Amino acid sequence: VFYQSAFCSLAHPDSRAFYDRKRHEGKRHHQAVIALARRRINVLWAMLQNRQAFLPNFKLAA
C-alpha cells in the first residue's frame, strides 16, 4: 500500500525531488520508491505523534 502511494506521489514536485535525489545517489528505481515510501511513513508517524495536520508548504532545512 505504501509503495503504491509513494509511486503515485511521484507526480508531486517535492516527492519527485526526493526520488530524483535518491536516484542520483545510485539507488535503483525500486529502492528509490521504497525510500520515498519510508519517508512518507515517517511523516505520517510524526503527524500522529504530534497530533498535527499535514502542512504541505512546510520546508525542511537542506
C-alpha positions in Angstrom: 0.0 0.0 0.0 2.7 2.5 0.9 4.8 1.5 -2.2 1.8 2.3 -4.4 1.2 5.6 -2.5 4.8 6.6 -3.0 4.7 5.6 -6.7 1.6 7.8 -7.2 3.1 10.7 -5.3 5.9 11.0 -7.9 3.7 13.5 -9.7 4.2 15.9 -6.7 7.3 18.1 -7.1 8.6 17.5 -3.5 8.2 13.8 -3.8 9.8 13.8 -7.3 12.8 15.8 -6.0 13.3 13.3 -3.2 13.0 10.4 -5.7 15.4 12.1 -8.1 17.9 12.7 -5.3 17.9 9.0 -4.4 18.3 8.0 -8.0 21.3 10.4 -8.2 22.7 8.7 -5.1 22.8 5.5 -7.2 19.6 3.8 -6.0 17.6 1.8 -8.4 14.0 2.8 -9.2 12.5 0.2 -6.8 14.9 1.3 -4.0 14.2 4.9 -4.5 10.4 4.4 -4.4 10.8 2.3 -1.2 12.9 5.2 0.3 10.1 7.6 -0.6 7.5 5.3 0.9 9.6 5.1 4.1 9.8 8.9 4.2 6.0 9.2 3.8 5.6 6.7 6.7 7.9 8.8 8.9 5.9 11.9 8.1 2.7 10.1 8.9 4.1 8.8 12.2 5.3 12.3 13.2 1.8 13.7 12.4 0.2 11.0 14.6 2.7 11.6 17.5 2.4 15.4 17.4 -1.4 15.3 16.7 -0.9 17.8 13.8 -2.4 18.0 10.4 -0.2 17.8 7.3 1.4 21.1 6.3 2.3 20.8 2.6 4.2 24.1 2.4 6.5 23.2 5.4 10.1 23.1 4.2 12.9 21.2 5.8 16.4 22.6 6.2 18.7 21.4 3.4 
